[in-house]
Amino acid sequence: MWNPDLYLAYADHRGRPFFDLMSRVAAESPRRVVDLGCGPGNLTATLGERWPDAAIEAFDSSPEMVEAARERGIDAHVGDVQTWVPQPDTDVVLSNAVLQWVPGHADLLVRWAGQLSSGSWIAMQVPGNFDAPSHEAVRRLARHDRWSEPLRDFPFREGQVDGPTGYATLLTDAGCRVDAWETTYIHELTGEDPVLQWITGTALTPVKSRLTETQWQQFREELIPMLDEAYPMRSDGTTFFPFRRIFVVAQLK
């Protein structure tokens, strides 16, 4: 169960990769723009501002996120990215921080490339931080004896995503011109336990779903000192949180 308010707590930080991604999509007058994994719709709304004549199609697997997007005026729908099929007039497909949740998403990218028309665009961004200290701390704690049973199928292992070269190779072979890169953002966070607050809205969502409320609070308390050690607060009260992300923009030849 996704919490739009938690996700939006760092809306500015989370939004920056979206705009960096979309700045490389050179579609001028797309007929249909699809946002797969629209979340609370705050970024989807900018697609309509950029392309006011385009039909904006928005999906998310979370009913809570879809409800939040609809409250912003987005015509969003609950849907599964794995079963989505582009309509014939689809010119831009966007997947921002979504495909890391989808095992075998490389096959999806190839399938979309085969279903879209010449000149169409695929733009995707995924976190590349699965080996970061934050995720390693969660994995290490999840492997502890007292958590091994409720978290035995915790999904965040290494190797969830490929690197820029891997995606570039994949989509070039599928008939695309590809622009792929990676960026490490140094997010300057403030407040109490800021890294915990950040990952609570994303990476810890599947952990929380497997625990009772009492277990969840205990897990958080045990995780806090591990994150504090990995990401110490600076003397000015800020915490630097490095976050690597992988970007791919592909246009069908």
Residue pairs with C-beta under 8 A, 6 or more apart in sequence:
1 62
1 64
1 205
1 208
1 209
2 39
2 62
2 64
2 65
2 205
3 64
3 201
4 39
4 40
4 64
4 65
4 68
6 197
6 200
6 201
7 14
7 39
7 40
7 65
7 201
7 202
8 40
8 42
9 197
9 198
9 201
10 187
10 189
10 197
10 198
10 201
11 42
13 185
13 187
13 189
14 97
15 42
15 43
16 185
17 96
17 97
17 125
17 183
17 185
17 245
17 247
18 43
18 96
18 125
19 46
20 125
20 183
20 247
21 94
21 96
21 123
21 124
21 125
21 247
21 249
22 46
22 47
22 50
22 94
22 123
24 123
24 179
24 247
24 249
25 92
25 94
25 121
25 123
25 249
26 121
26 251
27 33
27 51
27 91
27 92
27 121
29 51
29 53
29 54
30 51
30 54
30 91
30 92
30 121
31 54
31 55
31 89
31 90
31 91
32 54
32 55
32 56
32 57
32 87
32 89
32 90
32 91
32 92
33 47
33 51
33 54
33 55
33 56
33 57
33 90
33 91
33 92
33 94
34 57
34 58
34 59
34 84
34 86
34 90
34 92
34 93
34 94
35 43
35 44
35 47
35 56
35 57
35 58
35 59
35 94
35 96
36 59
36 81
36 84
36 93
36 94
36 95
36 98
37 59
37 60
37 61
37 81
37 95
37 96
37 97
37 98
38 44
38 58
38 59
38 60
38 65
38 66
38 69
38 74
38 76
39 60
39 62
39 65
39 68
39 69
40 65
40 68
40 69
40 72
41 58
41 65
41 68
41 69
41 70
41 71
41 72
41 73
41 74
41 76
42 72
43 96
44 56
44 58
44 69
44 72
44 74
44 76
45 72
45 73
45 74
47 54
47 56
47 94
48 54
48 56
51 92
54 91
54 92
55 89
56 74
56 75
57 87
57 90
58 69
58 74
58 75
58 76
58 77
59 76
59 77
59 78
59 79
59 81
59 84
60 66
60 69
60 76
60 78
60 79
61 78
61 79
61 80
61 81
62 78
63 78
65 76
66 76
66 77
66 78
69 76
70 76
81 95
81 98
81 99
81 102
81 108
82 102
82 108
85 115
86 93
86 112
86 115
86 116
88 117
90 116
90 117
90 120
91 117
91 119
91 120
91 121
92 120
92 121
92 123
93 112
93 116
93 120
93 121
93 122
93 123
94 123
94 124
95 122
95 123
95 124
95 125
96 123
96 124
96 125
97 125
97 126
97 127
97 202
97 245
98 124
98 126
99 105
99 108
99 109
99 124
99 126
99 161
100 126
100 127
100 130
100 160
100 161
101 155
102 108
106 162
106 167
106 170
109 122
109 124
109 167
109 170
109 171
109 174
110 170
110 171
110 174
112 122
113 122
113 171
113 174
113 175
113 176
113 250
113 252
114 174
114 175
116 122
116 252
117 252
118 252
118 253
119 251
119 252
120 251
120 252
121 249
121 250
121 251
121 252
122 171
122 176
122 248
122 249
122 250
122 251
122 252
123 248
123 249
123 250
124 167
124 247
124 248
125 245
125 246
125 247
125 248
126 161
126 245
126 246
127 161
127 243
127 244
127 245
127 246
128 161
128 163
128 182
128 244
128 245
128 246
129 135
129 242
129 243
129 244
129 245
130 156
130 157
130 158
130 159
130 160
130 161
131 158
132 242
132 243
132 244
133 227
133 230
133 231
134 195
134 198
134 199
134 203
134 227
134 230
134 231
134 241
135 156
135 199
135 203
137 223
137 226
137 227
137 230
138 154
138 156
138 199
138 203
138 204
138 207
138 223
139 154
139 156
139 157
140 226
141 147
141 219
141 222
141 223
141 226
142 148
142 151
142 154
142 207
147 219
150 210
150 211
150 215
151 207
151 210
151 211
153 210
154 206
154 207
154 210
155 206
156 203
156 206
161 246
162 170
162 246
163 182
163 246
164 180
164 181
164 182
164 246
164 247
164 248
165 180
167 178
167 180
167 246
167 248
168 178
168 180
168 248
171 178
171 248
171 250
172 178
175 252
175 253
176 250
176 251
176 252
176 253
177 250
177 251
177 253
178 248
178 249
178 250
179 247
179 248
179 249
179 250
180 246
180 247
180 248
180 249
181 246
181 247
182 244
182 245
182 246
182 247
183 244
183 245
183 247
184 242
184 243
184 244
184 245
185 242
185 243
185 244
185 245
186 240
186 241
186 242
186 243
187 198
187 240
187 241
187 242
187 243
188 238
188 239
188 240
188 241
189 195
189 198
189 238
189 239
189 240
189 241
190 237
190 238
190 239
191 197
193 224
193 227
193 228
194 239
194 241
195 227
195 230
195 231
195 239
195 241
196 220
196 223
196 224
196 227
198 241
200 208
200 220
207 216
207 219
208 216
211 219
231 239
231 240
231 241
232 239
233 239
234 240
